[in-house]
Amino acid sequence: MSTLEKKKTEDEEVRDIDLKKLKKEKAVSKEKLKLIEASLKGLEITAEDLKATMPVDKIILKEDMSKDQRAVLELEFEDSLPKWVKAPWMYIKPKKETDSESWLQSWSAIVLDYSRIFVIHIININDLRSEFPFNNKKINKRLTINQVRDIIDDLVKQNIAMWLDENTKTRARIYWKNNEEWADELLNFMIETGRVVEIQSLYDITQLEEKWSNLPANDLIIVCEMLVEKKVARWLNKEKTIIQFEADKVF
């Protein structure tokens, strides 16, 4: 199927939406109905109207958490750390290739655990270097910027990380869970909470305070597209910012 043929099919799917039925649904806001109706009629949608349904990029920092929540997660993270973080020699990258690979793998595992436990999808290496054990004040050792870059490079080679700024290498997307897994979790959440019968905008999804709620906007769109391809959801507007889960296909 060509790109033009695919686009035509998507437009036809939007036109198949029963607008009268949607208007009877209490879960559909006037703002969403306005955009859906505009898509059906081929009307121009303003950027401001569309903005209200767009996903929000939220960079979650440990400082954003409550004191109690942070304390619990820090304890979980510290319990996951290997004993070698107390060893000064682990803050020196070996020159021998085989030893260097082992060193990178050891630190890569810690970066993954750190990201997973604190639910961080995007890491700033400068922020990371200020956190324990990357900055170990107990033994007065700290990883250098180049060492952290080498560790992230190792994750990139494993296809579980991606530099967001290849030239400066300061921010990286860490895939401690892949998008297929997030798609399953998102769908299960909608089913278990009864939201599967509601119509959601991408903005709505980012406000649900789940681990996938603060996914980078591009990844959230990919996750929703996966559910559409599985035919357990469909887009309700051509701009793909409003989604309806196919309740009759998931129960």
KAKAMO-V203093 format. One record per backbone hydrogen bond with DSSP energy under -1.0 kcal/mol. NH is the residue of the N-H (numbers start at 0). CO is the residue of the C=O. If there is no record, write none. Layout:
BEGIN
[[NH CO] [NH CO]]
END
This chain:
BEGIN
[[5 1] [6 2] [7 3] [8 4] [9 5] [10 6] [11 7] [12 8] [13 9] [14 10] [15 11] [16 13] [18 16] [21 17] [22 18] [24 21] [27 24] [32 28] [33 29] [34 30] [35 31] [36 32] [37 33] [38 34] [39 35] [40 36] [42 37] [49 45] [50 46] [52 49] [53 50] [63 60] [64 61] [69 65] [70 66] [71 67] [72 68] [73 69] [74 70] [75 71] [76 72] [77 73] [78 74] [84 81] [85 82] [86 83] [89 86] [90 87] [91 88] [99 95] [100 96] [101 97] [102 98] [103 99] [104 100] [105 101] [106 102] [107 103] [108 104] [109 105] [110 106] [111 107] [112 108] [113 109] [114 110] [115 111] [116 112] [117 113] [119 114] [122 171] [124 169] [127 123] [128 124] [129 126] [130 127] [134 130] [135 140] [140 135] [142 133] [147 143] [148 144] [149 145] [150 146] [151 147] [152 148] [153 149] [154 150] [155 151] [156 152] [157 153] [158 155] [159 154] [161 172] [163 170] [168 164] [171 122] [172 161] [173 120] [174 159] [175 173] [181 177] [182 178] [183 179] [184 180] [185 181] [186 182] [187 183] [188 184] [189 185] [190 186] [191 187] [192 188] [195 189] [196 193] [197 194] [199 242] [201 240] [202 52] [204 200] [205 201] [206 203] [207 204] [212 209] [214 211] [219 215] [220 216] [221 217] [222 218] [223 219] [224 220] [225 221] [226 222] [227 223] [228 224] [229 225] [230 227] [231 226] [233 243] [235 241] [239 236] [242 199] [243 233] [245 231] [246 244] [248 245] [249 246] [250 246]]
END
